[in-house]
Amino acid sequence: MPLKKHLLYPLLLLLLIIVVEYTGLDVWLESFFYNAELRQWPWKDHWLTSEILHTGARRVVVGIVLLVIFLIILSCFIEKLKPYRKAAAYFCIASLSGPLLVGIGKNLIHIYSPWDLIMFGGSKAYIRILDTVPAGATVGHAFPAGHASAGFAFISLYFLLREYRPKYRFYGLAFGLLLGLLFGLTQQSRGAHFLSHDLMSLLINWYAVLMVYYLMYVRQK
């Protein structure tokens, strides 16, 4: 796929995000994880979703990035590792850029987690991406989705393999997508995010890793 198409196709995600929100699909899907009778999120504090797939998985992702950073440092002293320094640097920068942008967005946007909303037993109004923000509304800290972003960050492997092992690039893409979807579904089941929150994280991560790839590889050719 030509690099220009990598810029255009993901924009369909933005349209999908709007459709998912304004057709009510977001709320409909999330309602399956909420027990209206007990006014509880059964999976919110479950050991599998909370301890393993949220806290534990996040630690594993951080550990992988720290390991690669350590290898970059070692490459300054071990000659055999020097040929891999650029690839390792790309992986770290690209994989961190998306979650960083998502983190900034979470602290600026007035969109809330499902568990905060009145319709799910909370106290906040339901605000969608194109809605007018009510006066006095606080920052939501929910959009885009942070945990899903940690998984989608590994889409960086797609572009890395595109450069060094092109025939395997779709394995990298599949890994990043599946990991992000798993992390996203985990948080949806806990009441932390809607599907649209995860899709926006995917969009941001895609363009983040693509931009780093362009700067570190395409532009230098």
C-alpha positions as CSV (number, residue, x, y, z in Angstrom):
1,M,0.0,0.0,0.0
2,P,1.5,3.4,-1.0
3,L,2.3,5.6,2.0
4,K,-0.3,8.2,0.9
5,K,-3.1,5.7,1.3
6,H,-1.9,5.2,4.9
7,L,-2.9,8.8,5.4
8,L,-6.4,8.6,3.8
9,Y,-7.9,5.2,4.8
10,P,-7.8,5.7,8.6
11,L,-9.9,8.9,8.2
12,L,-12.8,6.5,7.8
13,L,-12.4,5.7,11.5
14,L,-13.4,9.3,12.3
15,L,-16.6,8.8,10.4
16,L,-17.2,5.5,12.1
17,I,-16.6,7.2,15.5
18,I,-19.4,9.7,14.8
19,V,-21.7,7.0,13.5
20,V,-21.1,4.8,16.6
21,E,-21.8,7.7,18.9
22,Y,-24.8,9.3,17.2
23,T,-26.7,6.1,16.3
24,G,-26.6,5.1,20.0
25,L,-24.5,2.0,19.2
26,D,-21.9,3.1,21.8
27,V,-24.5,3.1,24.6
28,W,-26.2,0.0,23.4
29,L,-23.0,-2.0,23.4
30,E,-21.9,-0.7,26.8
31,S,-25.3,-1.5,28.4
32,F,-24.5,-5.3,28.1
33,F,-21.7,-4.8,30.7
34,Y,-23.9,-2.9,33.2
35,N,-26.2,-4.6,35.7
36,A,-29.1,-2.1,35.8
37,E,-30.9,-3.9,38.6
38,L,-27.9,-3.8,41.0
39,R,-26.6,-0.6,39.5
40,Q,-23.1,-2.2,39.2
41,W,-20.4,-3.0,36.7
42,P,-19.8,-6.7,37.4
43,W,-16.4,-6.7,35.6
44,K,-15.1,-3.4,37.0
45,D,-13.1,-5.0,39.9
46,H,-12.9,-8.6,38.6
47,W,-9.5,-10.1,38.9
48,L,-9.2,-10.9,35.2
49,T,-10.1,-7.4,33.9
50,S,-8.8,-5.3,36.7
51,E,-5.6,-7.1,37.8
52,I,-4.6,-9.1,34.8
53,L,-5.8,-7.3,31.6
54,H,-5.6,-3.8,33.0
55,T,-2.9,-3.4,35.7
56,G,-0.8,-6.4,34.7
57,A,-0.9,-5.8,31.0
58,R,0.0,-2.2,31.4
59,R,3.1,-3.3,33.4
60,V,4.1,-5.7,30.7
61,V,3.9,-3.0,28.0
62,V,5.9,-0.6,30.1
63,G,8.4,-3.4,30.7
64,I,8.8,-4.1,27.0
65,V,9.5,-0.4,26.2
66,L,12.0,-0.2,29.1
67,L,13.7,-3.3,27.8
68,V,14.1,-1.8,24.3
69,I,15.4,1.5,25.8
70,F,18.0,-0.6,27.7
71,L,19.0,-2.3,24.5
72,I,19.5,1.1,22.9
73,I,21.8,2.1,25.7
74,L,23.7,-1.1,25.4
75,S,24.1,-0.5,21.6
76,C,26.3,2.5,22.5
77,F,28.8,0.1,24.1
78,I,28.3,-3.2,22.3
79,E,29.3,-3.2,18.6
80,K,27.0,-6.1,17.6
81,L,23.9,-4.2,18.7
82,K,24.7,-0.9,16.8
83,P,22.9,-2.0,13.6
84,Y,19.7,-2.4,15.5
85,R,19.8,1.0,17.3
86,K,17.7,2.9,14.8
87,A,15.0,0.3,14.6
88,A,14.9,0.1,18.4
89,A,14.8,3.9,18.6
90,Y,11.9,4.0,16.1
91,F,10.0,1.4,18.1
92,C,10.3,3.4,21.3
93,I,9.6,6.8,19.9
94,A,6.7,5.7,17.7
95,S,5.2,3.5,20.4
96,L,5.3,6.2,23.0
97,S,4.1,9.1,20.8
98,G,0.5,7.8,20.4
99,P,-0.2,7.2,24.1
100,L,1.4,10.6,24.9
101,L,-1.0,12.3,22.6
102,V,-3.9,10.3,24.0
103,G,-2.9,11.3,27.5
104,I,-2.9,15.0,26.5
105,G,-6.3,14.6,24.9
106,K,-7.7,12.9,28.0
107,N,-6.8,16.0,30.0
108,L,-8.5,18.4,27.7
109,I,-11.8,16.8,26.5
110,H,-15.1,16.9,28.3
111,I,-16.2,13.3,27.6
112,Y,-16.8,10.9,30.5
113,S,-16.5,7.3,31.2
114,P,-19.7,5.2,31.1
115,W,-19.5,4.6,34.9
116,D,-19.6,8.4,35.4
117,L,-22.8,8.9,33.5
118,I,-26.3,9.4,34.8
119,M,-27.7,6.7,32.6
120,F,-25.3,4.2,34.3
121,G,-25.8,5.3,37.8
122,G,-23.3,8.2,37.8
123,S,-23.7,11.9,38.0
124,K,-22.3,13.2,34.7
125,A,-24.1,14.2,31.5
126,Y,-23.5,12.1,28.3
127,I,-21.4,14.2,26.0
128,R,-20.5,13.1,22.5
129,I,-17.6,14.3,20.3
130,L,-19.6,17.0,18.4
131,D,-21.9,18.0,21.3
132,T,-21.9,21.4,22.9
133,V,-20.2,21.2,26.3
134,P,-22.4,22.3,29.1
135,A,-21.2,25.3,31.1
136,G,-19.2,24.3,34.1
137,A,-18.5,20.8,32.8
138,T,-15.2,19.3,34.1
139,V,-12.7,17.5,32.0
140,G,-13.7,13.9,31.5
141,H,-10.3,12.1,31.5
142,A,-11.9,9.3,29.4
143,F,-11.5,10.3,25.7
144,P,-9.5,9.0,23.9
145,A,-9.0,5.6,25.7
146,G,-5.6,5.4,27.4
147,H,-5.4,1.6,28.0
148,A,-6.4,0.7,24.4
149,S,-3.7,3.2,23.3
150,A,-1.1,1.1,25.0
151,G,-2.1,-1.8,22.8
152,F,-2.5,0.1,19.6
153,A,0.9,1.6,20.1
154,F,2.3,-1.7,18.8
155,I,1.0,-0.8,15.4
156,S,4.5,0.7,15.2
157,L,5.6,-2.9,14.4
158,Y,3.7,-2.7,11.1
159,F,5.9,0.2,9.8
160,L,9.0,-1.3,11.3
161,L,8.5,-4.5,9.5
162,R,7.5,-2.6,6.4
163,E,11.0,-1.2,6.4
164,Y,13.0,-4.3,7.3
165,R,10.8,-7.4,6.6
166,P,8.0,-6.2,4.3
167,K,6.4,-9.6,3.9
168,Y,5.8,-9.8,7.6
169,R,4.4,-6.3,8.1
170,F,0.8,-7.4,8.4
171,Y,1.7,-9.6,11.3
172,G,2.9,-6.5,13.1
173,L,-0.4,-4.7,12.1
174,A,-2.5,-7.7,13.4
175,F,-0.6,-7.8,16.7
176,G,-1.1,-4.1,17.4
177,L,-4.8,-4.1,16.4
178,L,-5.6,-7.3,18.4
179,L,-3.8,-6.1,21.5
180,G,-5.5,-2.7,21.3
181,L,-8.9,-4.3,20.8
182,L,-8.3,-6.6,23.7
183,F,-7.3,-3.7,26.0
184,G,-10.2,-1.7,24.7
185,L,-12.7,-4.5,25.3
186,T,-11.3,-4.9,28.8
187,Q,-12.0,-1.3,29.7
188,Q,-15.4,-1.4,28.0
189,S,-16.4,-4.4,30.2
190,R,-15.3,-2.4,33.3
191,G,-17.4,0.6,32.3
192,A,-14.3,2.8,31.7
193,H,-14.8,3.5,28.0
194,F,-17.2,3.4,25.1
195,L,-16.2,1.8,21.7
196,S,-15.8,5.2,20.2
197,H,-13.1,6.1,22.8
198,D,-11.0,3.1,21.7
199,L,-11.5,3.9,18.0
200,M,-10.2,7.4,18.5
201,S,-7.1,6.0,20.3
202,L,-6.6,3.7,17.2
203,L,-6.8,6.7,14.9
204,I,-4.4,8.8,17.0
205,N,-1.8,6.0,17.4
206,W,-2.0,5.2,13.6
207,Y,-1.1,8.8,12.6
208,A,1.5,9.1,15.4
209,V,3.5,6.0,14.4
210,L,3.1,7.0,10.7
211,M,4.5,10.4,11.3
212,V,7.5,9.0,13.2
213,Y,8.1,6.5,10.4
214,Y,8.0,9.3,7.9
215,L,10.5,11.4,9.8
216,M,12.9,8.6,10.7
217,Y,12.8,6.6,7.5
218,V,11.0,8.0,4.5
219,R,12.3,11.5,4.7
220,Q,15.8,10.4,5.1
221,K,15.9,8.3,1.9
